[in-house]
Amino acid sequence: MSDKSSDSNQNGISRRNFLGVGGAAVAGSTLSMRPGGSILVGGGRQGGGDRIRRHKRLGRTEFMVSDLAVGGVPLQDTAVVRYAYEKGINYLDVAEGYSRGGAERAVGEAMQFMDRSKIFITTKIGVGNNDTVDTILDRFAQCLARMRTDHVNAFYMHGVPSIEGLKTPVFHEACDRLRADGKARFRGFSCHGPGRGSPDSFEDILLAAADDGRFDVILFSYNFMNREIGDKVLAACKAKDIGTTAMKTSPGMLRPAPFDPDNPTEQQSEYIERMVSRGRSREQAIDGLRQQIQRQEETYQNTRPFIEKYGIESAEQLKLKSIQWVAQNPDMHTTCVGMNDLDIIDKIIPLSGRPLTAADEALLSDYELVLNDKYCRHGCSMCAGACPYDLPVSDIMRFAYYFECQGREKAAMLEYAGLDGADAGNCIGCSAPCSGACPYGIDIQSAMLQAHSLLTL
């Protein structure tokens, strides 16, 4: 195929007028093949313009997907789906549990304005111990009804917590039936890390899935600070021609809460009272809390030189560079970004097909050094064996990430409440045998208490 230059403002559709276009298909810029199974869209201003510029082959599905995808829990607005589609995003990542079906409904309401043959839709369900083939098929039918389509391109088992979970017979039988009926051609799975008490690591689960042979696509956490395992998984998937999609693409840190002994927060009061109940004086409890918060504040302030060096004005700048780092990897086929408004689409579209500059690489390299002992890697469970309460540290820190870095406060607090006592409140007054258990040097107890303060209803 040949390249054809075109002005993105002529072929593209502006945010102001796209709602009036109705069933407009993706603008027909010419596609040229690139090495490694990717294609670059002709036209658009330098650096990606206002439309998707790169597509990659999604493994053995053979579908050419945009290097950036829309979806996630925040997706609830039909206008976001339509605007993303008009900008060239053709991969939609949703799930039964995202906003209680709200993400699927947003896709369904936009369906009449999209060419179904040009989009790749995945949906996911969590499979429980009581599920049968029939319950899975019934729930899947409800997913299709919400999305107003007769099929999805890939059907995922959501949040698989163990290698044993990958083998769930009822899910695979359901997938076989759906494929035979033309309702879900491909199957996939997502993984946030091992479940509580699982003997398997994040790496174990992902590599086992690649080796299983039945999964055509996988969705897992991957970013420039959480790449060691991810790079192994990408290599394994490439060898098996499995499609790869990324989530949790931006690392983040928790900010310390201020402490006023005369006016403590509810969570700080809980800490003090529990310490007193365990034999400490009130003065000792307050002093212990003050020292803990001081350590957190010192850790946070260590980032200031980095922020000043690079003139960082917002966390969003770092988030966008983190997304771009993932998207430029030829072996990561698409990068899922949670979207809840049109502004985020305008901000990420220029990242498409655009490699990081040397200055960008230097920024992320420095950021990695600064954040190394402050970011709890998604899916990591290396400290789990050190906790006397067998707390799901990785899950708790993931919920805190949802709250602090993704703005999903309510959802994060509800997830945390669902731990039913297996929460970081147990860390109050604990002797902290977890100290030193994190290979990255994170102060686990302080981080967990900070997460407890954020997430407690």
N, C-alpha and C positions, 0 to 999 in steps of 0.2 A: 504494500500500500504506500502511497506517496503522501508527503506532508503538504498541507495547504494552509497558508497563513491567513488569519482572519482576526478581526478586532473583537475582543471579548465583549465589549459593550454593545456591539451590534448583534452578535449571536446569543449573548447571555440575556437573562431576564432580571431586571432590578427587583429589589425587595419591595419597592413601592407598587410595581404594577403586576407582579407575578400572580396575585390572587385573581386577577381578571382574565387570565389566559385560559383557564379551564383545563382541557386535556392536553396541553402542550407536552410533547415528548422532549427528551434531552436534546439540546441543540446539536445539529449534526456536524460537528467539526471532524475533520479527517483524522484517522488514527494511524500512527506509524509504529511498527514493531520496534521494541528495544531489547537489548540483550537481557537474558534471564527471565523471559516470559512476561515482560511488562510492555505497556504501550504508552506513548506520550501523545496527548491531544494537541493538534496543531492550533495555533492562535493563542490569544490571551496575552496579557502584558507580561513582561519579564518576571519570573519568580512565581508564576501560578495564576496571576490575575484574579478574576472573580469566578473561575470555574475550575472544577477538577481537571487536572492535566495528566495524571498518571493512573493507569489501570494495571493490575497484575493478575496473572492466572492463579486462580484459587485451587491449586493442587489438582487432583484428579477429577474435581467437579467440572473442570475446563472453563468455568465461568470467569470472565474478565471483570474483576471487581475494582471499584475505585479504591485508591490507597487510603482514603479516609471514609469512615462509616458513621452512621447516625444510629442512636438507640440508647439503651440503658434505662435505668429507673426514672431519671428526670423527664423522659419523653412522654408528654401528655397532650401536646398541642398539635393539632392537625396542620396548622400553618407551618410549623417547623418541618414536618415531614415533606410537605409540598415544596417548601423553599429549598430544602436540602436536595431534593430530587431535581429541581430546576437548575441547581448549581452543579449537577453532574454526579452527586452521590448516589450510588446504585446498590449499596449494601445496607440493609435495615436489620438491626439486631434488637429483638424484643424477647419478652418472656411472659408466661402466664402470671408470674408474681410481680412483674414490674408495675408498680402503682395499681395493684389489684386488677390487672387487665387493661389499665389505662393506656399503656404504650401500644398494645395491640389495637385498641379502639382508635387511637390516633392514626395508625396506619390504615385501618379500615375506612375511616372517614376520608382519607386522602386517596384511596384506591382508584376512584373514578377519574382522577386527574393524572394517573400514571399509566405507562405502558407496562403491563405486568410482565411481559417477556424480557424487559430490560432491567428488572430489579431482582436481586437475590435477597430473599427473606429467610431469616432464621427465627425460630421461636423455641422456648425451652420450658420444661417442667421439672420440678423436683420430684423424684420417685421415692416413695416411702415404703416401709416394710409391709404395709397393708395393701399396697397397690397390686392390681392384677392387670392382665392385658386389656380387659374390658374397661377398667377405670382409666387406664392411660389413653385408650382410644376415645373414650367419652370426653376426657379433658382436652385432648387434642382437637376434637370436633368443635368444642367451644372456642378454642384458640382461632380456628379457621373462621368461625362465625363472627368473632370480634373483628377479624382482619378483612372480612368480606372477600375472601379468596377461596378457591377450591383446592389450593395446595400451598405448601411452603417448600422452599428449595432444600432446607436442612432442618431436621428436628433434633434438638439437643436434650440430653439428660443434664439437668442443672445442678451445679455445685457438688460434684461427685467427691466424697470425702476419703475414699480408700481405693486400693486396687480391687478389692472384692466388689466394691460398688460398680466398677466398670463392667463387671460380668453380669449384672442384673438380668436374668433371663427374660422377665416379662417386658422390659424395655426393648430388648433386641427382637423379641417376637413381634411386638407392636410395630417396630420399625420395618420389619420384613413385610408385614401386612400392608402398611402404609405405602411402602415402595411398590408393591404389587398392584395397589389400587391407584398409583400415580399421585398420591397425596403428599408424599415426602420422599424425594428421591435419595437424599443423602442423610446421614446421621452424624451427630457430633456430641461433644460434651464440654462443659465448662468446669473449671476447678479453681477454688480460692485457696486451697491448701488442705492438709489432712484434718479430719474431724477429731473431736475430743476423744482421746483414747486410741486413736488409730495408730498402728505400728508403722505406717508408711509415711514417707516424707513427700513433700510437694514434687520433688524430682522423681521419686519412685512412681508416683501416680501418673505423671505426665508421660514418662518414658514407657510405662506399661501400656498406656493408651495408644501410643504410637506403634508399639509392637503388636497390639491386639489384632489389628487388621480390619476391624469392622468400622472404625471411626474415620470418616472422610474429612472432617473439620474439627478443630479444637479452638477453644477460647481460654486464654490464661493471662495472668499478670506478667507484665514485662515493661521495664523502663531502664534508663541508663544506669540506675543504681541497683537494679535487681535483675541483672542480665546473665549472671554466670550459669544458673540453671536454665534460663530461657534460651541461651545460645545452644546448649546441648539439645534441648527439645526441638529447636528450629532445625538443627542438623539431622536429627532423627526423623522429623517430619518430611524434610526435603528428600531423604533417602527413600521414604515410603510414599512420596507424592501426596502428602496430606495437606489440606488447606489450613492456614494459620491466621488467627485473629487475636489482637491484643486488647487487653483492658488494664486498668490501673496504671496508666502510662506516665503519671506524674507523681514522683515521690513528694512527701510532705512531712512537716513536723508540727507538733502541738505547741501552742503558745502558753506560757505559764499564766495562771490566774493570779491577780493581786491578792494580798492578804492583809487585812486589818484586824488585829486581835480583838478590838472593841466592836467590830461589826463583821464577823466571819460569814462566809456563805453557808448555805445549808449543808453542803458536803464537807466544808472545813469544820463546821460544828460537829458533824457526825464523827469525823476523825478524832477530834478532841475528846468527845464523850466516850468513844470506844477505848481510847488510850487510858482515860481515867478509870474506866471499868476494869481495865487490866492491871491496875495498880500504880499507874503513873500519877504524879500530881498534875494539877491543871497547868501549872507553870511549865513543867517538863513537857507536857503534850503540846503546848503552844510553841515552846522553843523548838521541839522536834519538827513541827509543821513549818515553822519559819525557816529552819535550815533546809528542809526539803525544797521549799519554794525558791529559796535563794539559789540552790544548786541549779534548779530549772531555769531561773532567770539568767544566771551566768552562762549556761549552755546556750540560751537563746541569743544573748548579747554577743557571743562569739561569732555570730553571723554578720554582725554589723560591718566589719572591714570589707567583707565580700560584697555586701550590698552597696557600700560606698564606692568600691573599686569599679564596679560595673554600672553604676548609676541605676540600680534596680529600683523602680518606682512602685511595682506591684508584684504580688505572687503570680499574677496572670502572665507576666512576661516569661517567667521561668516555666510555667505550665505549657505555654505554646512551644517553647524550645524543646521541652521534654517530648511533646507529641511529635514534633518534627523529627526528633532523633529516632523514634520508633518507625515512623512512616517511611523514612528514607532507606530502611533496611530491606533489601530485595527479597529476603527470605520470610519477612513478616508481610503477609499479603494484604491485610487491611487493619486499620487501627480504629477501634471503636471509641468514640467520644460521646460522653453523656451530654445531651443537648436539651435545653428547656426554653430557649428563645432564639430569635433570629440573629442576634448580635454574635453569638458564639460561632454561628456558621460563617458569618462574614470574617471572623478572625481566623478560623482554621483553614478555610478554602485556599488562601494564598500559600499555605504550607505544602500543598499538593505538588509532588514532583520536584520539590525544591530541596537540594542538599544543604546541610548545615555549612556555614562558612568556617574558616579557621578560627575566627573570633568567637563564633558560637561554640565550637568544640572546646575552646579554652575556658569559656564561661561555665560550661557543664562540668568540665574536669575540676575546676576550682570548687564549684558547688558540691560536687561529690565529696571532696575532702572536708568541706565545712559541715556537711549534713551527715557524714558517715555514722557518727554515734548518736544521731538524733532521729533517724528514720528507721522504723520497724519494717523490715522487708515483708511484703505480702507473701503469704504462703509459708514463710519460714517457721519451723517448729523446733529449732535446735535448743531452745531453752526449756522446752516443755517438761522434760524429765526432772528438772530441778525444782519444780513447784510442788510443795507438800499438799496443795489443794487440787492438783491436777487441773488448773485453770486453762481454758483455751486462749492463751496469751495472743496468738496471732489473730484470732477472730475478734477479740476485744479491741486490739489496736486497729484492726480494719474498720470496726464500727466507729472508732474515734476519728479515723481518716474520713469516713463518710460525713461525719458531723463537721469537722474542722476544715477539710479541704474540698469537699464537694457540696457543702451547703445543704446536706440532707439531714437536718437535725432531728426531725420527728421520726423518720425511718430508722435512723441510727439508734435513737433511744428505745424504740420499740424492739429492735433486734436485741439490744442489750438486756432489756427487761425479760426477753424470752430465754435468757440463760438460766433463769429460775434459781438464783442463789449461787451459781458457779461464776460469780463476777469478781471484780477487783476490790469489792468491799472486804474480801478476805485478806487483802494485802495490808490492811490497817493493823499495825502492831505486829505484823509478821516479822520474824527474824531475818527474812530475805535471803534464804539459801540460794536464790536465783542470781545473786550478785556474782558477776563474772561469767555467767552462763551464756551471755550473748557474744557471739564471735565478733560483732561489730562495736562492742563496748557500750551499748545502750544501758542506762540505769533503769533496769526493768521495773523495779518497785515504784520509783518515782513516775515513770511513764504510765504505769497501770493506775496509780492513784489519780494522776491527772486525767486519764481516760474515764475513771469512775466519776470524777467531779463533773466532767462534760456530759456524761451519758445517763446519770441517775435521774429518774423521773421525780 
